[in-house]
Amino acid sequence: QLQASGGGLVQTGGSLRLSCAASGFTFDDYAIGWFRQAPGKEREGVSCISLSDESSYYADSVRGRFTVSSDNAENTVYLQMTNLKPEDTAVYSCAAFRVIVPGGGRYYCNAFNKYDYWGQGTLVTVSS
């Protein structure tokens, strides 16, 4: 189960921190991804983190402004968003997938088509 929170209304240039609280699975075997969907647009993966080694990924549109982190003791992943722009306005959701590859190996967290556990979204609105 995944629970996202922390969305809200912020002015251009402001900051927000989203939280994704996870339960019901072995944290280290999974990756947590952050996705967003703006009105009339397709959902996009913006960031992710592998919980075993904390390797991470950022989409070009957010790199340098967003930071993903995890608190494994609390089973929570955060997305710190800074220098927010109106184009960041969207519903943000967190999702998870098991990164272990049958037969050995691990997927990178940016295998965005693999995510199969989803939480509800939280709305981020950036005013100009």
Order of alpha helices (4+ residues) and beta strands (2+ residues): beta-beta-beta-beta-beta-beta-beta-beta-beta-beta-beta
